[in-house]
Amino acid sequence: MSSEQVAINRFFSASLIEILKQNDCKALAIAWTELQWHKAKFVAQTHGIAPLLYKLCSLSGAYDNFNPAFQRYISEQYYLNQARINKVKVTLQDILEKTSLKSLDVMPLKGALLITNYYEDAALRPMSDIDLLIKPEDLANVGQVLSKMGYCLDHDSFHHVQYSLPGKPVSMNGEHPDNPLVIELHKEVNWPIGHLDYDITDLLWQNAESKFLGYDNAFKPSKDNLLMMLACHCARNQYEGQMRAIQLYDLKLVAESLDHRQWARFIKNAQKAGFDRVVYAALQTTHRFLGLDNSIIMESGTLNNVPSKLKSLIENQSLDTVIADNEYKTLNYRLSSGDLRNKRVMLRFYEYMLNQVRYSNQLQWFETGQETFRALLNLVKPSQGKKEKWGWFIACLGSWIITPLAQLILSVGGQGLRERILEVLKSRLLRQSYYAESLNR
C-alpha cells in the first residue's frame, strides 16, 4: 500500500471533512480502494453527513469521481432524509399548535430549530428526534398532548422525558422516513463534564423570541444563546467520544450568523458562567476541521480558564478519536449477524481499549490538582452498569487495578500511542465489516 493510501486510511474522517469545506478532494477520491469506499460509507453514516456530502459534492463536482456504490448511498440518504424531515416538520407544527392552544411554553432545540432557521435546505440535516425545552411544571400537560398524538412514554430521567411512536426502525444504515420519531422533553439543559455542570436552562429562556413558526407559546433562543447550547452539547460529546461532524457544521452555521454585538454578549455570558473550556473546545475544533473564523475567542484574555493540557489535546486530537464511541456502536451493529465468535472478542477488546483511551483523554479536561484528583476518583469508581455487565468482582478489579495500570501505560506513550491502538483495532473491524457486506451482496 502506498504512503498516500496509508495517510488516507489513518485520517479517513478528516479526508471526508475536507469535502465539507468544499476543497478539491478529487485526487484523494481517485486513490481510494473499494475497501476505503466502504470506510467512507461507514464514516458518512457515523457522522450524519451523507445528505450534506451529496449536496456539496454535487455542487463542487467531486461527486462524479466517487465510487458508484458510494454515489448511490449518499444520494439515497439525501432523498430519504428529505422525506423524513418533511414528516418531522408536520409533527413539530402539530405539537406547537396543540401546546399553544393550551398556553404551554415550548422551545424547540437543536435540529428542530436548525432546519427551520439555519439550513437553506432542511434535507441536509438528519434528525432522529425532536428536542423540546419546556417548563418543569408543564411536563404532565405536554405529556398528555403527546399521548393523545399516539406517543408512548418510554424513558424518564431527572432532566428529560422521552416519548416515541410504537414500532421498530426500518433501517439502521442511515436515515429513513419510516424510522420511529422520538420526542424528548427537556426540563433542563445541562451537560455535565465529569464533576463540572454546564447548565444553560435559564440562559436559553433569556431574550428568547416568541411566536416561533407563528405559534404564540412557541419560543426560539437568541442566536448567541443557541450557539452556547450547541457548544456545550458538542463539548460534552467530545468529552465522551460521541461527537459527530454534523455538530461542527451546525456550530459553523450558527456562529457565522452572529453579529459583533451578539458575539460580545456570547463571550460575556461564557466568562460569567465559567464556560470557558467548553466554548474553547467546541469552537476551536470547528475551526480546525471546518475553518470557522474563531479569532474573537482566541484574542488574548478572552477565555482565561482553559487548562493548558486541554488546549494541547484539542489542538492535536484527531477527528477519529472524538467520535470513537459512535464508531463502535456502528461497528457493533454491522457485525452483529452471522458467526460472532471471533468478531465478538475483537469488538469487546476494541470497546475496552476505546474506554481506556477515552478516560485518558478525559483527564486532560481538568486543571492539575484538585480537579484532576476528583476526575481520577470518578474514573476508578465501579459504575452500576459495569457491575451488572461483568459482576461485582471483575468490575472492581478492572476499575481499581487494571484501569489505573492502563492509564499509566497510555500516559507514558502519549496521545500518539492512544490513537494508534484504536486505529489498528478499528481497521481490523472495518475490514471484517467490508467482507461481511461483500458476502451479502
N, C-alpha and C positions, 0 to 999 in steps of 0.2 A: 504493500500500500504506500502511495506517495506521501511525502510530508504534508502536502496540501490537503489530502484527504484526511490525514490524522487530525489536522487542525480543525477541519470541518466537524469531525466526529466529536472532538473534545468540547468544542464550543457551539454545538449544534443549535441550541436555543438562541444564542446570540446571532447566529447566521440568519435565522428567520426574523429576528427582531430588526435586523438591518433593513429588511424589506419593509417593515412598518415605518421606517424613516424615509422610505421611497428612494433609497440608494440603489445603484445599479448592481444587482446580485446575479446577473446573467452568467457570469464566469463561474461563480460558485455552483449555480444550479446545474450547469453542464457537467461539472466534475462529479456530481453525486451518483452513487451506485444505487441499484434497486433497494438494497438494504437501507441505505441512507434516506431514500424517499419514504420507506416505511417509518423510519425515525421521524421524518418531517411530519407525517400524519399524526404520530404519537404526540409530538411537541405541540402541533396546532390544536389538537383536542385538549391536551392538558392545560394549555394557556388560554383557551377560549377565544382564539384569534382566527379560526378558519374563515368565517364570513368576512372579516376585516382583510385577511390576506387576499381573498378572492377579488374584492373591490379594488384594493390598492394595486395589486399585481396586474389586474386588467387595465388599469389606467396607465401604469408605468411600462407595460409591455413585457414584464418578466413572466407573466402567466404563460405566454407562448413557448417558453423554454422549459416548462415544468413537465415532469413525468405524467403521462395521460391519466394514470390511476389517481395521482395527487390532484390533477386538474378536476377530475370528476368529484373527488371528495370535497374540496373546498367550494366548488360551485353548488353541489348538492346542499352543503351546510348553509350556504347563504340563503338559498330559497326555502329550505326547511325552517331556518330561523326567522325568515320574513313572515311565514305563515304563523309561526309560534308567537312572534311579537304582536301580530295583529290580534291574536286571541288575548294576549296579555293586556293590550290597550283596552279592549272591550271589558275585560274583567275589572281592571283598575277603575275605569269610569263608572262601572256598575257599583263598585264598593263605595266610591266617593259620593255618588249620588245618594245612595241609601244612608250613609253615615251623616251626610249633610242634612238630610231630611229629619234626622234625629238630633241635630245640633251637636254632633260628636266631632271634636277636633282630630284631624288626621294629617300626618305629614309623610308623603312618600319619600323613601330614601334610596340611595344607590341607583341601581338600574332603572327602577320605576320613574325616577326623576330625570336621569341622564337621557333616556330615549325620547323624552318629550321636550327637553330644553337644550340639550348639548350636541347630540348626534344628528347631523343633517339627514342621515339615512338610518332609521332605527333598527333595521335588519342587521347592522354591523355589530350590535351589542347583544350577545347571548344573555338570557335570563332564565334561571331555574326557579326563581321565587320572586315574590313581591314583598319588599320590606316596608313596613309602615310604623312610624313612631306615633304613639298615642299617649294620652294622659292615663296614669295608673288607675284613676277612678272610673275610667271609661272602658276598662278591659272587658268586663262582663257584657256590656251592651254591644260593643263591637263584635265580640264573640258570637252573640246572638244573631247579628246581621250575617256573619259568615255561615253560621249553622243553617239559616234559612236559605242560603245560596247553595247548600249541599256540601259544604266543607265540614270535615270532622277534625276535632282536636286530637292531635297525635303526639304532642310534646309540650311540656310545661316546665320552664325553668325560672330562676329568680329574676331574669332580666328580659326574657321573651317567651311568647307562646306561639306554637306552630300549628297551623291548620292545613289540611290538604284534601283533595278530592280522592275518593276511593279509586284504586287501580294501580297497576304496576307499570314501570317505564316500558315504552315500546322499543326504544333504542338506547344503548349505553355507549354508542360510538360518537356521541356529539349531540347536536341539537335536533329535536323532533317536536312538531306541533302537538302531538298526542301524548307526550310525556306529561304525567301529572304536574299541575302547577301548585306550588306551595305558597302559602301566605304566612308571613312572620310578623307578629305584632310585638313591637318593642316597647316596653315600659320605660326603658332607659337605653342609652347608647354609651356603653362603657367597654373598652377593650384593654384589659389588664396585660401588662408585660411583666412577667414574674410577679413580684410583690408590689409593683407600681401600678396604680389605677389611672386610666385616662378616660374620665367621664365627661362627655361633651353634651349631655342631655339639655342642660339649661342653656348652653350656648346656642344650640340649634334653634330653640324657640325664640331667642333674642333676634330682633329685626326680621323675623320671618314674615313673608308676604302671604296674605290671604287670597282667596279666590283662585287657587291653582286649578287650571283647566276649567275655570268658570264656576267652581263649587264654593259656596260661602265658607264652609268649615274645613276646606282643604288648604293646607299651607305648604309653602316651599321655603327652605332655608336661604339665607343670603349667600351669595357666591363665596365669600370668604369663609363662612362657617361650613358650607358644603365642602370646600377644599380641606378644612380642618378635619372633618369627619372622614373623608377619603384618605387623608394622610395617616390618621390614627389607625384606620382599618388596614391599610396597606402595611404599615409598620408592624402591626400585630401579626399579620400573615407572614411578613418577612421573618419575624422572630420565631414563628412556629414552623417555618419552612413550607408555607402554604400559599405564597404569593403567586399571582398569575400576571402575565404580560398585559392582559386586558385592563387590569387595575392601573398599571402605569399609563396606559393610553387614556383612561378616564381622568387620571390626575393631570396629564398634559392638557387635555381639552379644557378642563375647568380652570387650571392655573393660567393658561394663556388668555382666558376671558376676563381676568381681573384687571381693573384699572389701578392707578397708583394709590388712590385713597383706600381701595379695598385691600391692597397688599399691605399698606401701613397698618390697617386695623387687624389684619390676619397676624402679622408679626407681633403686634402689641398683645393680642389675646394669647398667642403661643407662649410669649415670655411670662405673662401674668399667670397663666395656668400651669407653667412648668412643663410645657410640651416640647421643649427644645429638641430632645433627642428623636422623638417620633417624626417631627416635621423634617428634621435634617435627614433622617434615614429614608423617608419616603420620597422627598423631592430630589435629594442627591442621587438616589437610584434611578429616578425618572430622567434626570439629567444625563447620567452615564449611558443609559440604554436607548433613550428616545430623544435626546438632545434638547430637553427643556432648558430654557434660559433661566437659571436659578441665581443670577448674580445678586439679586436683592437679599436672598437669605444667606449668601456667602460673604456679605460685607462684614468687615471687622466689627466685632462687638454685637452683631445681630442675634446670634444664638450662642450663648456663653456656656450653657450647661450640657455639653455633649462630651461624653468620655472620649479621650483620645484613642483608646483601643477600639471603640465603636466606629469612629471616623475611619480608622485603618481597615476595619472589616468591611464597611460599606464601600470604600474605595477599591477594594481588591476582590470582593466576593463575586463569584461567577453567578450568572443567572440560573444555571442548573442547580446550584445549591439552595437558593432561596425558594425554589418550587419543588424540592425533593420529595416532600410528603405527598403532594398531589401526584407526582410521577409514580410514586409507589402504589397509590390507590388505583391508578390507571393500569399499571402493570399487573397488579393483583387481579383485576377484572379480566384482563386479556389472557392471563394464564390460569384462569380458574376452571377450565374444562379439560377433559382428556386425562392422561396419565399425570398425576400431580406429584408423584413421589419425589423425584429429583428437583422439580420446579419449586415445590413447597419448601424444601430445605434451603434452596438458594434465595427464595423470597424472604424467608424468616431471617436469614443471615443479613440480607440487604436491609430489612427493616431494622434489625438490631444496630447495624453499623450506621444507618441513617439517623437513628435516635442518638447515638453517641456523638456523631458529627454535629447534630443539631444542638445538643447540650453544650458542646464545646463552643460553638458559635454564640449561643445564648449568653454565656458568661461574659462575652465581650461587650454586652449592652450595659453593664453596670460599672459604676465607679469602683476603683480599687479600695478595699477596706470593708466597711460595714455592708454596703450594698452587695458586693460580691460574696461576702460571707453568708448573707441571707439567701442569696441565689443558690449557693452550694448546699445549704441546708434543705432547700426545697428540692434540689436535684437528687439527693440521696434518700429522700423520704419515699418509701414504697407507696405507690398510689393504690387505691382500691381496685382500679382496673387491672393493674399488674397482679395483685393478689388473686383476683378472680380468674385471670388467664393462666397464671403459672403456679399458683399455690403460694401459701404464706412463706415457706422456707426459701424457695427459688427466688421469689420477689425480693425478699430481704437480702439474700446472698448477692443478687445482681445489683441492687441499689447501694448496699453498704460496702461491697468489696470489688466486684467486677467493674461497675461504672466508674468509681474513682480511679482504678487502675487504667481503664481505657482512656479516661480524661487526661491522665498523666502522660501516657504514650502519645496521644494526639496533640497535646500542648507542646511536647518536645519536638514533634515532627512538623508542627506549624500548619497553616491553612493549606499549603500545597499538598501535604500528605492526606489531609482530611478529604480534599476534593478528588485526589487521585484514587482513593479507595472506593468512593462512590461511583466514580467514572468507570472503573473496571467492572464493578458488580452490575451497574446499570447496562453497560454494553453487552454483557453476557445475557442478561434477561431480555433485552431488546432483540437480540439475535434469536433467542428461543421464541419470542412473540412473532417474529417475522416468519420463522419456519412453520409455526403452528397455523398462521394465517395462510401460508402458501399451500399447506395440505388441505385446507378447507375450500380452496378455490374450485 
